[in-house]
């Protein structure tokens, strides 16, 4: 005699939910979803004053941009490429739109750059 094993549908649904919850938690952890990010507000009070001979990032060549500390050849080329694709920078803070130029890096060079 052959006996058929029937599965309890509630058990399957519960098991499926647990698998889904486990996979979702891994995805959220790996992608950073669910983490809170602290927004940093940039204003003139928490930035050093801009130097009188600061470099205009809208007109500077890649070679000139490389002379800025913390900006090497890679970032200088990214700045020039971004400028040619999207146009002039309206504010110095827009430099942070370039991947790899973090808030920290921007703060280190802010006093050396300007836009006109």
N, CA, C and O atoms as a Tinker XYZ file with bonds, in Angstrom:
   464  protein
     1  N      0.828000   -1.157000    0.000000    73     2
     2  CA     0.000000    0.000000    0.000000    64     1     3
     3  C      0.886000    1.237000    0.000000    63     2     4     5
     4  O      1.838000    1.322000    0.776000    81     3
     5  N      0.578000    2.192000   -0.861000    73     3     6
     6  CA     1.343000    3.428000   -0.962000    64     5     7
     7  C      0.608000    4.503000   -0.182000    63     6     8     9
     8  O     -0.587000    4.736000   -0.364000    81     7
     9  N      1.351000    5.137000    0.675000    73     7    10
    10  CA     0.768000    6.202000    1.476000    64     9    11
    11  C      1.262000    7.544000    0.954000    63    10    12    13
    12  O      2.459000    7.722000    0.728000    81    11
    13  N      0.372000    8.461000    0.769000    73    11    14
    14  CA     0.747000    9.793000    0.314000    64    13    15
    15  C      1.012000   10.668000    1.530000    63    14    16    17
    16  O      0.230000   10.697000    2.481000    81    15
    17  N      2.110000   11.366000    1.478000    73    15    18
    18  CA     2.446000   12.277000    2.571000    64    17    19
    19  C      1.912000   13.645000    2.191000    63    18    20    21
    20  O      2.299000   14.229000    1.179000    81    19
    21  N      1.043000   14.124000    3.003000    73    19    22
    22  CA     0.505000   15.458000    2.716000    64    21    23
    23  C      1.259000   16.478000    3.559000    63    22    24    25
    24  O      1.585000   16.240000    4.722000    81    23
    25  N      1.517000   17.584000    2.952000    73    23    26
    26  CA     2.212000   18.646000    3.657000    64    25    27
    27  C      1.194000   19.604000    4.259000    63    26    28    29
    28  O      0.169000   19.925000    3.657000    81    27
    29  N      1.506000   20.032000    5.429000    73    27    30
    30  CA     0.644000   20.993000    6.102000    64    29    31
    31  C      0.857000   22.357000    5.433000    63    30    32    33
    32  O      1.973000   22.876000    5.465000    81    31
    33  N     -0.183000   22.953000    4.828000    73    31    34
    34  CA     0.005000   24.239000    4.137000    64    33    35
    35  C      0.439000   25.353000    5.067000    63    34    36    37
    36  O      1.145000   26.266000    4.639000    81    35
    37  N      0.041000   25.307000    6.314000    73    35    38
    38  CA     0.468000   26.340000    7.253000    64    37    39
    39  C      1.962000   26.242000    7.514000    63    38    40    41
    40  O      2.634000   27.264000    7.644000    81    39
    41  N      2.484000   25.039000    7.590000    73    39    42
    42  CA     3.911000   24.841000    7.803000    64    41    43
    43  C      4.695000   25.378000    6.611000    63    42    44    45
    44  O      5.717000   26.042000    6.785000    81    43
    45  N      4.218000   25.091000    5.400000    73    43    46
    46  CA     4.916000   25.569000    4.199000    64    45    47
    47  C      4.902000   27.092000    4.138000    63    46    48    49
    48  O      5.919000   27.704000    3.811000    81    47
    49  N      3.791000   27.698000    4.441000    73    47    50
    50  CA     3.721000   29.153000    4.406000    64    49    51
    51  C      4.627000   29.772000    5.449000    63    50    52    53
    52  O      5.289000   30.776000    5.186000    81    51
    53  N      4.659000   29.178000    6.635000    73    51    54
    54  CA     5.515000   29.686000    7.701000    64    53    55
    55  C      6.978000   29.520000    7.306000    63    54    56    57
    56  O      7.783000   30.425000    7.524000    81    55
    57  N      7.323000   28.392000    6.738000    73    55    58
    58  CA     8.688000   28.135000    6.315000    64    57    59
    59  C      9.079000   29.118000    5.211000    63    58    60    61
    60  O     10.175000   29.678000    5.239000    81    59
    61  N      8.188000   29.329000    4.242000    73    59    62
    62  CA     8.471000   30.270000    3.155000    64    61    63
    63  C      8.677000   31.676000    3.698000    63    62    64    65
    64  O      9.574000   32.391000    3.251000    81    63
    65  N      7.859000   32.072000    4.650000    73    63    66
    66  CA     7.999000   33.394000    5.246000    64    65    67
    67  C      9.341000   33.537000    5.941000    63    66    68    69
    68  O      9.999000   34.569000    5.814000    81    67
    69  N      9.753000   32.508000    6.676000    73    67    70
    70  CA    11.038000   32.578000    7.380000    64    69    71
    71  C     12.202000   32.675000    6.397000    63    70    72    73
    72  O     13.152000   33.423000    6.630000    81    71
    73  N     12.131000   31.925000    5.303000    73    71    74
    74  CA    13.186000   31.989000    4.290000    64    73    75
    75  C     13.219000   33.384000    3.670000    63    74    76    77
    76  O     14.286000   33.973000    3.494000    81    75
    77  N     12.031000   33.906000    3.341000    73    75    78
    78  CA    11.950000   35.256000    2.769000    64    77    79
    79  C     12.520000   36.293000    3.732000    63    78    80    81
    80  O     13.289000   37.164000    3.325000    81    79
    81  N     12.144000   36.202000    5.010000    73    79    82
    82  CA    12.622000   37.162000    6.006000    64    81    83
    83  C     14.136000   37.087000    6.156000    63    82    84    85
    84  O     14.795000   38.118000    6.297000    81    83
    85  N     14.688000   35.896000    6.130000    73    83    86
    86  CA    16.130000   35.713000    6.254000    64    85    87
    87  C     16.859000   36.332000    5.057000    63    86    88    89
    88  O     17.842000   37.053000    5.225000    81    87
    89  N     16.372000   36.046000    3.867000    73    87    90
    90  CA    17.007000   36.581000    2.660000    64    89    91
    91  C     16.881000   38.106000    2.623000    63    90    92    93
    92  O     17.832000   38.801000    2.265000    81    91
    93  N     15.715000   38.620000    2.991000    73    91    94
    94  CA    15.513000   40.072000    3.000000    64    93    95
    95  C     16.453000   40.747000    3.988000    63    94    96    97
    96  O     16.994000   41.815000    3.696000    81    95
    97  N     16.654000   40.140000    5.149000    73    95    98
    98  CA    17.548000   40.750000    6.135000    64    97    99
    99  C     18.984000   40.777000    5.632000    63    98   100   101
   100  O     19.715000   41.729000    5.904000    81    99
   101  N     19.397000   39.751000    4.906000    73    99   102
   102  CA    20.749000   39.739000    4.340000    64   101   103
   103  C     20.883000   40.829000    3.279000    63   102   104   105
   104  O     21.885000   41.544000    3.243000    81   103
   105  N     19.881000   40.956000    2.420000    73   103   106
   106  CA    19.923000   41.978000    1.374000    64   105   107
   107  C     19.972000   43.373000    1.981000    63   106   108   109
   108  O     20.767000   44.205000    1.545000    81   107
   109  N     19.142000   43.641000    2.974000    73   107   110
   110  CA    19.140000   44.955000    3.616000    64   109   111
   111  C     20.475000   45.245000    4.287000    63   110   112   113
   112  O     20.957000   46.377000    4.252000    81   111
   113  N     21.071000   44.233000    4.894000    73   111   114
   114  CA    22.363000   44.421000    5.547000    64   113   115
   115  C     23.452000   44.729000    4.532000    63   114   116   117
   116  O     24.268000   45.624000    4.752000    81   115
   117  N     23.474000   44.000000    3.429000    73   115   118
   118  CA    24.530000   44.183000    2.435000    64   117   119
   119  C     24.387000   45.487000    1.653000    63   118   120   121
   120  O     25.391000   46.086000    1.267000    81   119
   121  N     23.165000   45.929000    1.417000    73   119   122
   122  CA    22.975000   47.150000    0.638000    64   121   123
   123  C     22.943000   48.406000    1.486000    63   122   124   125
   124  O     22.948000   49.513000    0.949000    81   123
   125  N     22.910000   48.254000    2.791000    73   123   126
   126  CA    22.904000   49.416000    3.658000    64   125   127
   127  C     21.522000   49.969000    3.900000    63   126   128   129
   128  O     21.379000   50.997000    4.562000    81   127
   129  N     20.497000   49.313000    3.380000    73   127   130
   130  CA    19.130000   49.778000    3.619000    64   129   131
   131  C     18.799000   49.571000    5.087000    63   130   132   133
   132  O     19.234000   48.604000    5.711000    81   131
   133  N     18.060000   50.454000    5.596000    73   131   134
   134  CA    17.672000   50.333000    6.988000    64   133   135
   135  C     18.655000   50.985000    7.944000    63   134   136   137
   136  O     18.398000   51.059000    9.146000    81   135
   137  N     19.782000   51.459000    7.421000    73   135   138
   138  CA    20.717000   52.161000    8.290000    64   137   139
   139  C     20.452000   53.647000    8.186000    63   138   140   141
   140  O     20.060000   54.144000    7.131000    81   139
   141  N     20.658000   54.324000    9.235000    73   139   142
   142  CA    20.423000   55.765000    9.236000    64   141   143
   143  C     21.723000   56.473000    8.883000    63   142   144   145
   144  O     22.784000   56.143000    9.412000    81   143
   145  N     21.634000   57.433000    8.000000    73   143   146
   146  CA    22.797000   58.213000    7.601000    64   145   147
   147  C     22.679000   59.601000    8.205000    63   146   148   149
   148  O     21.617000   60.223000    8.185000    81   147
   149  N     23.782000   60.064000    8.736000    73   147   150
   150  CA    23.816000   61.380000    9.350000    64   149   151
   151  C     24.114000   62.406000    8.269000    63   150   152   153
   152  O     25.124000   62.302000    7.573000    81   151
   153  N     23.256000   63.380000    8.125000    73   151   154
   154  CA    23.460000   64.418000    7.127000    64   153   155
   155  C     24.316000   65.523000    7.723000    63   154   156   157
   156  O     24.047000   66.014000    8.820000    81   155
   157  N     25.337000   65.904000    6.994000    73   155   158
   158  CA    26.224000   66.958000    7.436000    64   157   159
   159  C     25.897000   68.212000    6.644000    63   158   160   161
   160  O     25.890000   68.198000    5.413000    81   159
   161  N     25.632000   69.274000    7.344000    73   159   162
   162  CA    25.296000   70.537000    6.701000    64   161   163
   163  C     26.559000   71.376000    6.587000    63   162   164   165
   164  O     27.236000   71.642000    7.580000    81   163
   165  N     26.863000   71.787000    5.365000    73   163   166
   166  CA    28.036000   72.615000    5.135000    64   165   167
   167  C     27.615000   74.074000    5.139000    63   166   168   169
   168  O     26.687000   74.466000    4.431000    81   167
   169  N     28.292000   74.862000    5.930000    73   167   170
   170  CA    28.066000   76.302000    5.904000    64   169   171
   171  C     29.386000   77.002000    6.199000    63   170   172   173
   172  O     30.385000   76.355000    6.515000    81   171
   173  N     29.382000   78.290000    6.096000    73   171   174
   174  CA    30.632000   79.032000    6.246000    64   173   175
   175  C     31.185000   78.976000    7.667000    63   174   176   177
   176  O     32.364000   79.258000    7.880000    81   175
   177  N     30.362000   78.621000    8.627000    73   175   178
   178  CA    30.838000   78.574000   10.007000    64   177   179
   179  C     31.749000   77.382000   10.272000    63   178   180   181
   180  O     32.654000   77.475000   11.101000    81   179
   181  N     31.525000   76.262000    9.583000    73   179   182
   182  CA    32.345000   75.084000    9.868000    64   181   183
   183  C     33.330000   74.768000    8.745000    63   182   184   185
   184  O     33.819000   73.642000    8.653000    81   183
   185  N     33.629000   75.750000    7.888000    73   183   186
   186  CA    34.629000   75.591000    6.839000    64   185   187
   187  C     35.669000   76.705000    6.959000    63   186   188   189
   188  O     35.337000   77.823000    7.353000    81   187
   189  N     36.922000   76.405000    6.622000    73   187   190
   190  CA    37.937000   77.460000    6.674000    64   189   191
   191  C     37.677000   78.484000    5.570000    63   190   192   193
   192  O     37.021000   78.161000    4.579000    81   191
   193  N     38.178000   79.716000    5.721000    73   191   194
   194  CA    37.971000   80.735000    4.689000    64   193   195
   195  C     38.685000   80.353000    3.387000    63   194   196   197
   196  O     39.726000   79.696000    3.406000    81   195
   197  N     38.115000   80.771000    2.275000    73   195   198
   198  CA    38.689000   80.472000    0.964000    64   197   199
   199  C     39.889000   81.385000    0.723000    63   198   200   201
   200  O     39.828000   82.586000    0.984000    81   199
   201  N     40.981000   80.804000    0.222000    73   199   202
   202  CA    42.175000   81.588000   -0.078000    64   201   203
   203  C     41.913000   82.556000   -1.224000    63   202   204   205
   204  O     41.077000   82.315000   -2.095000    81   203
   205  N     42.642000   83.640000   -1.194000    73   203   206
   206  CA    42.507000   84.664000   -2.226000    64   205   207
   207  C     42.881000   84.132000   -3.605000    63   206   208   209
   208  O     42.261000   84.501000   -4.601000    81   207
   209  N     43.892000   83.266000   -3.669000    73   207   210
   210  CA    44.336000   82.706000   -4.948000    64   209   211
   211  C     43.831000   81.280000   -5.162000    63   210   212   213
   212  O     44.530000   80.454000   -5.749000    81   211
   213  N     42.611000   80.989000   -4.685000    73   211   214
   214  CA    42.017000   79.666000   -4.846000    64   213   215
   215  C     41.803000   79.373000   -6.330000    63   214   216   217
   216  O     41.577000   80.283000   -7.129000    81   215
   217  N     41.875000   78.108000   -6.680000    73   215   218
   218  CA    41.769000   77.665000   -8.065000    64   217   219
   219  C     40.305000   77.543000   -8.480000    63   218   220   221
   220  O     39.504000   76.938000   -7.768000    81   219
   221  N     39.959000   78.113000   -9.619000    73   219   222
   222  CA    38.606000   78.030000  -10.145000    64   221   223
   223  C     38.426000   76.650000  -10.790000    63   222   224   225
   224  O     39.053000   76.356000  -11.808000    81   223
   225  N     37.587000   75.820000  -10.209000    73   223   226
   226  CA    37.420000   74.450000  -10.712000    64   225   227
   227  C     36.634000   74.412000  -12.027000    63   226   228   229
   228  O     36.568000   73.364000  -12.669000    81   227
   229  N     36.049000   75.517000  -12.429000    73   227   230
   230  CA    35.329000   75.555000  -13.703000    64   229   231
   231  C     36.235000   75.848000  -14.888000    63   230   232   233
   232  O     35.864000   75.575000  -16.030000    81   231
   233  N     37.402000   76.391000  -14.639000    73   231   234
   234  CA    38.301000   76.745000  -15.742000    64   233   235
   235  C     39.652000   76.029000  -15.661000    63   234   236   237
   236  O     40.421000   76.061000  -16.622000    81   235
   237  N     39.946000   75.394000  -14.547000    73   235   238
   238  CA    41.256000   74.770000  -14.355000    64   237   239
   239  C     41.411000   73.525000  -15.230000    63   238   240   241
   240  O     40.456000   72.779000  -15.449000    81   239
   241  N     42.605000   73.323000  -15.712000    73   239   242
   242  CA    42.913000   72.115000  -16.480000    64   241   243
   243  C     43.160000   70.954000  -15.511000    63   242   244   245
   244  O     43.282000   71.159000  -14.304000    81   243
   245  N     43.230000   69.764000  -16.041000    73   243   246
   246  CA    43.487000   68.579000  -15.210000    64   245   247
   247  C     44.843000   68.711000  -14.511000    63   246   248   249
   248  O     44.988000   68.320000  -13.353000    81   247
   249  N     45.824000   69.259000  -15.212000    73   247   250
   250  CA    47.161000   69.427000  -14.626000    64   249   251
   251  C     47.130000   70.390000  -13.447000    63   250   252   253
   252  O     47.799000   70.164000  -12.439000    81   251
   253  N     46.362000   71.455000  -13.570000    73   251   254
   254  CA    46.241000   72.420000  -12.474000    64   253   255
   255  C     45.500000   71.803000  -11.290000    63   254   256   257
   256  O     45.871000   72.022000  -10.137000    81   255
   257  N     44.458000   71.037000  -11.578000    73   255   258
   258  CA    43.681000   70.399000  -10.510000    64   257   259
   259  C     44.507000   69.374000   -9.743000    63   258   260   261
   260  O     44.300000   69.182000   -8.544000    81   259
   261  N     45.438000   68.717000  -10.424000    73   259   262
   262  CA    46.302000   67.724000   -9.764000    64   261   263
   263  C     47.176000   68.352000   -8.685000    63   262   264   265
   264  O     47.612000   67.654000   -7.769000    81   263
   265  N     47.437000   69.638000   -8.772000    73   263   266
   266  CA    48.294000   70.312000   -7.796000    64   265   267
   267  C     47.594000   70.536000   -6.456000    63   266   268   269
   268  O     48.243000   70.834000   -5.453000    81   267
   269  N     46.269000   70.391000   -6.443000    73   267   270
   270  CA    45.521000   70.536000   -5.195000    64   269   271
   271  C     45.782000   69.297000   -4.345000    63   270   272   273
   272  O     45.685000   68.179000   -4.851000    81   271
   273  N     46.111000   69.469000   -3.063000    73   271   274
   274  CA    46.313000   68.308000   -2.197000    64   273   275
   275  C     45.064000   67.425000   -2.168000    63   274   276   277
   276  O     43.942000   67.931000   -2.190000    81   275
   277  N     45.256000   66.123000   -2.119000    73   275   278
   278  CA    44.185000   65.123000   -2.058000    64   277   279
   279  C     43.440000   64.961000   -3.381000    63   278   280   281
   280  O     42.456000   64.223000   -3.446000    81   279
   281  N     43.892000   65.638000   -4.434000    73   279   282
   282  CA    43.317000   65.464000   -5.775000    64   281   283
   283  C     44.472000   65.014000   -6.662000    63   282   284   285
   284  O     45.370000   65.796000   -6.973000    81   283
   285  N     44.441000   63.790000   -7.053000    73   283   286
   286  CA    45.479000   63.271000   -7.943000    64   285   287
   287  C     45.011000   63.288000   -9.381000    63   286   288   289
   288  O     44.036000   63.954000   -9.731000    81   287
   289  N     45.716000   62.552000  -10.199000    73   287   290
   290  CA    45.388000   62.488000  -11.620000    64   289   291
   291  C     43.978000   61.933000  -11.838000    63   290   292   293
   292  O     43.229000   62.442000  -12.672000    81   291
   293  N     43.625000   60.900000  -11.092000    73   291   294
   294  CA    42.320000   60.246000  -11.241000    64   293   295
   295  C     41.167000   61.222000  -10.988000    63   294   296   297
   296  O     40.248000   61.320000  -11.801000    81   295
   297  N     41.213000   61.937000   -9.872000    73   295   298
   298  CA    40.133000   62.862000   -9.543000    64   297   299
   299  C     40.154000   64.099000  -10.441000    63   298   300   301
   300  O     39.101000   64.649000  -10.763000    81   299
   301  N     41.324000   64.531000  -10.840000    73   299   302
   302  CA    41.414000   65.684000  -11.743000    64   301   303
   303  C     40.717000   65.367000  -13.064000    63   302   304   305
   304  O     39.985000   66.198000  -13.601000    81   303
   305  N     40.948000   64.168000  -13.579000    73   303   306
   306  CA    40.293000   63.771000  -14.824000    64   305   307
   307  C     38.784000   63.616000  -14.635000    63   306   308   309
   308  O     38.008000   63.950000  -15.530000    81   307
   309  N     38.367000   63.109000  -13.470000    73   307   310
   310  CA    36.934000   62.983000  -13.189000    64   309   311
   311  C     36.261000   64.356000  -13.115000    63   310   312   313
   312  O     35.124000   64.520000  -13.558000    81   311
   313  N     36.964000   65.335000  -12.554000    73   311   314
   314  CA    36.413000   66.694000  -12.451000    64   313   315
   315  C     36.229000   67.289000  -13.839000    63   314   316   317
   316  O     35.176000   67.848000  -14.144000    81   315
   317  N     37.248000   67.170000  -14.678000    73   315   318
   318  CA    37.169000   67.714000  -16.037000    64   317   319
   319  C     36.081000   66.997000  -16.831000    63   318   320   321
   320  O     35.337000   67.636000  -17.574000    81   319
   321  N     35.979000   65.678000  -16.681000    73   319   322
   322  CA    34.951000   64.911000  -17.392000    64   321   323
   323  C     33.550000   65.308000  -16.925000    63   322   324   325
   324  O     32.647000   65.480000  -17.743000    81   323
   325  N     33.372000   65.450000  -15.621000    73   323   326
   326  CA    32.073000   65.857000  -15.077000    64   325   327
   327  C     31.688000   67.237000  -15.604000    63   326   328   329
   328  O     30.534000   67.473000  -15.963000    81   327
   329  N     32.641000   68.125000  -15.645000    73   327   330
   330  CA    32.407000   69.483000  -16.130000    64   329   331
   331  C     32.016000   69.483000  -17.608000    63   330   332   333
   332  O     31.148000   70.254000  -18.018000    81   331
   333  N     32.646000   68.630000  -18.404000    73   331   334
   334  CA    32.317000   68.589000  -19.834000    64   333   335
   335  C     30.957000   67.934000  -20.080000    63   334   336   337
   336  O     30.273000   68.289000  -21.039000    81   335
   337  N     30.558000   66.993000  -19.240000    73   335   338
   338  CA    29.258000   66.323000  -19.408000    64   337   339
   339  C     28.093000   67.150000  -18.881000    63   338   340   341
   340  O     27.044000   67.238000  -19.519000    81   339
   341  N     28.284000   67.755000  -17.712000    73   339   342
   342  CA    27.176000   68.391000  -16.999000    64   341   343
   343  C     27.260000   69.917000  -16.943000    63   342   344   345
   344  O     26.348000   70.567000  -16.432000    81   343
   345  N     28.318000   70.477000  -17.449000    73   343   346
   346  CA    28.468000   71.928000  -17.400000    64   345   347
   347  C     29.212000   72.386000  -16.159000    63   346   348   349
   348  O     29.740000   71.583000  -15.389000    81   347
   349  N     29.237000   73.676000  -15.991000    73   347   350
   350  CA    29.993000   74.293000  -14.895000    64   349   351
   351  C     29.442000   73.918000  -13.534000    63   350   352   353
   352  O     28.257000   73.618000  -13.389000    81   351
   353  N     30.315000   73.938000  -12.539000    73   351   354
   354  CA    29.904000   73.761000  -11.148000    64   353   355
   355  C     29.300000   75.081000  -10.682000    63   354   356   357
   356  O     29.915000   76.134000  -10.849000    81   355
   357  N     28.120000   75.038000  -10.108000    73   355   358
   358  CA    27.495000   76.269000   -9.621000    64   357   359
   359  C     27.974000   76.625000   -8.220000    63   358   360   361
   360  O     28.021000   77.797000   -7.847000    81   359
   361  N     28.329000   75.598000   -7.448000    73   359   362
   362  CA    28.834000   75.813000   -6.085000    64   361   363
   363  C     30.010000   74.868000   -5.870000    63   362   364   365
   364  O     30.042000   73.789000   -6.462000    81   363
   365  N     30.968000   75.245000   -5.045000    73   363   366
   366  CA    32.092000   74.345000   -4.767000    64   365   367
   367  C     31.641000   72.997000   -4.200000    63   366   368   369
   368  O     32.284000   71.975000   -4.440000    81   367
   369  N     30.537000   72.994000   -3.447000    73   367   370
   370  CA    30.035000   71.766000   -2.837000    64   369   371
   371  C     29.599000   70.745000   -3.874000    63   370   372   373
   372  O     29.533000   69.553000   -3.573000    81   371
   373  N     29.300000   71.189000   -5.090000    73   371   374
   374  CA    28.879000   70.266000   -6.143000    64   373   375
   375  C     30.012000   69.343000   -6.569000    63   374   376   377
   376  O     29.786000   68.365000   -7.281000    81   375
   377  N     31.211000   69.648000   -6.141000    73   375   378
   378  CA    32.344000   68.761000   -6.397000    64   377   379
   379  C     32.119000   67.393000   -5.763000    63   378   380   381
   380  O     32.667000   66.392000   -6.227000    81   379
   381  N     31.311000   67.348000   -4.703000    73   379   382
   382  CA    31.028000   66.075000   -4.030000    64   381   383
   383  C     30.097000   65.185000   -4.840000    63   382   384   385
   384  O     29.830000   64.055000   -4.432000    81   383
   385  N     29.599000   65.657000   -5.966000    73   383   386
   386  CA    28.812000   64.810000   -6.864000    64   385   387
   387  C     29.694000   63.796000   -7.581000    63   386   388   389
   388  O     29.202000   62.800000   -8.112000    81   387
   389  N     30.975000   64.049000   -7.592000    73   387   390
   390  CA    31.915000   63.150000   -8.252000    64   389   391
   391  C     32.208000   61.981000   -7.318000    63   390   392   393
   392  O     32.622000   62.189000   -6.177000    81   391
   393  N     31.995000   60.748000   -7.793000    73   391   394
   394  CA    32.253000   59.578000   -6.941000    64   393   395
   395  C     33.688000   59.574000   -6.414000    63   394   396   397
   396  O     34.640000   59.746000   -7.175000    81   395
   397  N     33.826000   59.380000   -5.126000    73   395   398
   398  CA    35.142000   59.331000   -4.500000    64   397   399
   399  C     35.522000   60.619000   -3.786000    63   398   400   401
   400  O     36.431000   60.618000   -2.956000    81   399
   401  N     34.849000   61.705000   -4.093000    73   399   402
   402  CA    35.127000   62.959000   -3.387000    64   401   403
   403  C     34.120000   63.057000   -2.252000    63   402   404   405
   404  O     32.975000   63.469000   -2.430000    81   403
   405  N     34.586000   62.668000   -1.103000    73   403   406
   406  CA    33.735000   62.597000    0.081000    64   405   407
   407  C     33.656000   63.959000    0.771000    63   406   408   409
   408  O     34.348000   64.909000    0.408000    81   407
   409  N     32.801000   64.014000    1.763000    73   407   410
   410  CA    32.679000   65.229000    2.572000    64   409   411
   411  C     34.020000   65.568000    3.211000    63   410   412   413
   412  O     34.420000   66.731000    3.251000    81   411
   413  N     34.706000   64.556000    3.704000    73   411   414
   414  CA    36.003000   64.781000    4.357000    64   413   415
   415  C     37.025000   65.347000    3.368000    63   414   416   417
   416  O     37.726000   66.311000    3.676000    81   415
   417  N     37.105000   64.745000    2.185000    73   415   418
   418  CA    38.057000   65.224000    1.177000    64   417   419
   419  C     37.697000   66.655000    0.759000    63   418   420   421
   420  O     38.581000   67.495000    0.586000    81   419
   421  N     36.400000   66.927000    0.598000    73   419   422
   422  CA    35.972000   68.263000    0.212000    64   421   423
   423  C     36.382000   69.286000    1.270000    63   422   424   425
   424  O     36.879000   70.362000    0.936000    81   423
   425  N     36.178000   68.957000    2.531000    73   423   426
   426  CA    36.546000   69.884000    3.608000    64   425   427
   427  C     38.043000   70.170000    3.619000    63   426   428   429
   428  O     38.467000   71.266000    3.984000    81   427
   429  N     38.842000   69.181000    3.219000    73   427   430
   430  CA    40.297000   69.367000    3.205000    64   429   431
   431  C     40.753000   70.307000    2.088000    63   430   432   433
   432  O     41.805000   70.937000    2.195000    81   431
   433  N     39.959000   70.400000    1.014000    73   431   434
   434  CA    40.385000   71.224000   -0.119000    64   433   435
   435  C     39.514000   72.457000   -0.326000    63   434   436   437
   436  O     39.823000   73.272000   -1.195000    81   435
   437  N     38.449000   72.621000    0.432000    73   435   438
   438  CA    37.492000   73.704000    0.202000    64   437   439
   439  C     38.154000   75.081000    0.149000    63   438   440   441
   440  O     37.779000   75.907000   -0.683000    81   439
   441  N     39.105000   75.335000    0.998000    73   439   442
   442  CA    39.740000   76.650000    1.046000    64   441   443
   443  C     40.658000   76.912000   -0.158000    63   442   444   445
   444  O     41.133000   78.030000   -0.351000    81   443
   445  N     40.897000   75.881000   -0.954000    73   443   446
   446  CA    41.795000   76.011000   -2.103000    64   445   447
   447  C     41.063000   76.129000   -3.435000    63   446   448   449
   448  O     41.691000   76.334000   -4.474000    81   447
   449  N     39.724000   75.998000   -3.407000    73   447   450
   450  CA    38.970000   76.016000   -4.663000    64   449   451
   451  C     37.871000   77.087000   -4.616000    63   450   452   453
   452  O     37.442000   77.532000   -3.552000    81   451
   453  N     37.439000   77.478000   -5.821000    73   451   454
   454  CA    36.337000   78.426000   -5.929000    64   453   455
   455  C     35.635000   78.167000   -7.257000    63   454   456   457
   456  O     36.136000   77.426000   -8.103000    81   455
   457  N     34.471000   78.785000   -7.430000    73   455   458
   458  CA    33.768000   78.741000   -8.716000    64   457   459
   459  C     33.404000   80.170000   -9.091000    63   458   460   461
   460  O     33.085000   80.981000   -8.223000    81   459
   461  N     33.449000   80.474000  -10.363000    73   459   462
   462  CA    33.062000   81.794000  -10.869000    64   461   463
   463  C     32.063000   81.620000  -11.978000    63   462   464
   464  O     31.599000   82.605000  -12.552000    81   463
